[in-house]
């Protein structure tokens, strides 16, 4: 694939790139425990079976890659793409291929995959539309795309001490400012269905889940770990202090404090490109 002139504008540093490795693995594994069951259900609904070729974009700690390997069997293939596949190395499975690279410029085969999946990936890419189009280039006619993305605009504190709820609000605004300052869309999840429609995917299934969680719950703890890892980036927005971060983390531990930390929108679509479609150029 020949890089195009807009390639540089697609790249933005992953916000968790510089975090300590053990803590990042912990965060990714927490995310897997919370969301893998739903992801697997959506993939199975596409008809995923033995012999399929699948592309996992942003493979993280690798649980979905390993699960896909079991589903497609020896006659299938799983390609795992990640900008830093540090948690994927060491696989001895012959039908798993691990690639290091960015979806925006990775050399991937065109129209090869029966299923392409990404979870919490596009929100980290400034020009997510072009990144999405590059994923579509990899899908064979009649293949499926499953994308899951967060919507932080849905976040709000529900119950808890007023001062803790106020700190929650400030941290939420700092999260939004961090993404916006990097050219990213913190509410991307809500825009996914329209994105699929604009690219002429059909047979859409749209799911929206608001993650209402008490302190100590899985989503609350995931967001606490994220806040601890990204505290410098949050404080750098000028909207929060270290004390706000500490209060946010205490709120995430309080079993009597409830909040919607964000929502996840998951969209599944069937790909049948039109002749002369722009994504096949």
N, C-alpha and C positions, 0 to 999 in steps of 0.2 A: 504494500500500500504506500503510495507517495504522499507524504505529509502535505496538507494544504496550507494556505497562507493564514487561515484563521486558527491554526493549531495552538499557537502560543496563548491565545486568549481563553482557550478551554481549560488550561491547567491552573489549578489553585491548590495551595498546600493543604493537605488533609489536616483538619484541626487537631486530630489526635496523633499526628505523625511523630512529634517529639516527646510523647509521654513515655514514662518508664515501662519497660517491656512486660514485666510481671503484672503490673497494674492494668495495662492494656489487655493482656490476655484474660485477666479476671473479668474485665468489663465485657469483652466479646463473648465469653462463656456465659455470663449472666444474660446477655441478650439472646443467646442461643436457647437457653433454658426457658426463657419467657416466650419466644416467638417461633421456635422451630416447628411446633405442632401445627400451628396455623399455616406456615409456609408449606409444609409437607402436604397438608390437606388440599391446598390450592394447586399444587403441582399434580397431585394424583387426579384432581378433577379434570385436568387437560387430557387424560388418557395415558399419561406417562407409563411406559412399560419397557420390557426387555428389548434391547437393540437400539434404543433412542440415543441420539447424540445431544448432549446438554452443555450449555455454557453458563457458568456461574461467575458473574462479574462482581468483584469486590468480595472475595471468598472468606475474608476474616479468619476465624479460628478453624474453619474447615468442616463443621458438622454437617452442613448441607451437601458439601462435596462428597463426603464419605457416605451419606445416606443415598445420594443419587447413584453412586458407584454400585451400591447393593441393588438398587431398583433396575438399572439398565443392564447389569450383568456383563459377562465377558464379551458378548457381541455388541455391546454399546460403548459409548465413550463419554467421558466427562472432562471438559476443559475448565480449569480454575484460573481466573485472571485476577491478579491483585498487584497493586503498586509496591507492596512489601509483603511477599508471601512467607514471612518468617515463621508463621505458625503452621504452614502447610508442608514444609520440607520433611523428607523422611518417608513419604508414602512409597510403598513397594507395589502398589496396584498397577497392573499393566494398562488398564483402561482409564487411568487418570493422567492428564497432562497438566502440569503446573506452569503457568506463564507469569513472568514479572512484567508489568507494564500498565499503562493507563488506557482505558477504553477509547480515549480520544485519539490515540495514535498507535495503538497496538496493531501488529500485523496478524489479523485473524481471517480465516477463510470466509468467503462470502457464501450466503445461502446454504449453510451446511447443517445448522442445528435445528432439531425438532422443538427444543425448549431453551429459552434464554431467561435467566432470572437475575434480579438484583434486589437487595434489601438495604435500605438506608444508605444508598450510594449517590443517587442523583442530587440529593440535597447538598452534597459536598462539592458539586461541580457548578461553576458559575454559568457556563453555557450548557445547561442540562438538556436543552432541546437538541443540540447537535450531538451530544453524547447519546441521547436516546436514538437518534437516527442511525448512529454508528452501530448500536446494538441491533437495530432492525436489519441492517445489511447482512448480519450473520444468520438470520432466521431463514430457513428454507420455506418456500411457498407451502402454506398449510400448516406451518409451525405455530408455536404459542409463545407469548411473552407474559411473564409474571413479574410485576414491579410492586414493591412495598416501600412507602416513604412516610416520614413523619410530618405532622402539621403542628408547629409550636404555637400558632395563633390560638389554638384551642385551650392552651394552658390557663388554669386559674385555681386559686386556693378556695376550698369550700368551707371547711371548719378548722378551728384551731385558734390559739391566741391571736389577737389583732396584730401584735407586733411581729409575730412569726408569719402571718399571712401577708403583711406588708413587705417583709424581707423576701418572701416567695415571689411576690409581684416584681420586685426590683431585679431579682436574679433572672426571672423570665424575660424581662425587658433587656437585660444584658445579653442573654442568649440570642435574642432577636437582633440586637445591635451588632453582635459579633458576626453573625451570618451576613447581615446586610453590608457591613464594612468590607467583607470579602467578596461582595458581589453575588452572594448566594441568596436563595429564597427560603426563609425559615418556615413558610407556609406551603411549601411545594406539594405536600401530600394531597391537599384539597384540589390541586390543579391537574392531578394525574388523569382523571377520566377525560377531561377535555384534550389533554395531550394525546391520549390514545385515539380519540375521535379525529383529531387533526391529521393524524398519520394513517387514517383509514383502516385501523384495526377494528374488527367486528366481534360479535359474540361476547361482548364485554360483561364481565362480572366485577362489580364494585362493592367493596366492603369498607366500612368506616368503623373504627373502634376507638372510643375515647378512653384513655387509660386512667380511670378513676381508682385511686389507690390510697389506702391508709398508710401512715408512717410505719415503716418496717416491712411493707409489702414489696413484692419483687420489683415493680416499676419504680417505686420510690427509692429503693436501694440502688437501682441502676442509675437513676438521675443523681443520687448522692455521689456515687463513684465518679460520674462524669464531671460533676461540679468540683470535686477534689482535684481531678486531673487538669481541668481547664480553668482553675481559679485565676491564674495570671491573665488569661485572655479575657475573662469576665471583668476583672478589676480594671483592665486596660481600657474598657469601654467608657469608664468614667461614671457609670451608672450605679455601681455597687462598691462596697468596701469589703475588706477581709471579714469584718464582723457580720456583714450580710451573708456571706458565704457560709460562715459557721452557723448562723441562725437557720439558713436554708437546710443545712445538713441535719441539724437538730429536729427541724420540722419533719424531715424525711424519716426520722427514727421514732417519732411520736405516734403511738398507735391510735390516739384520739384525733389526730390531724388528718384530714382528707383533702386531696387535691386531684385535679386532672392535670397530669404532668405534661401531656401532649396527646395527640391523636395519631393513629396510624391509618393510612388509606392504602388499600391493596387493590390492584386492578389486574385482571387477567384478560388478554385479548388474543384473537386469532388473526394470523398474518397471511394475507393473500395479496401481494403487491400488484398494483395496476401497471400495465405496460407503460414505460416511460416515467415511472414514479421517481421522485427526486432522491429517495434514499438508496436507490440502486445505481446512482450515477457513478 
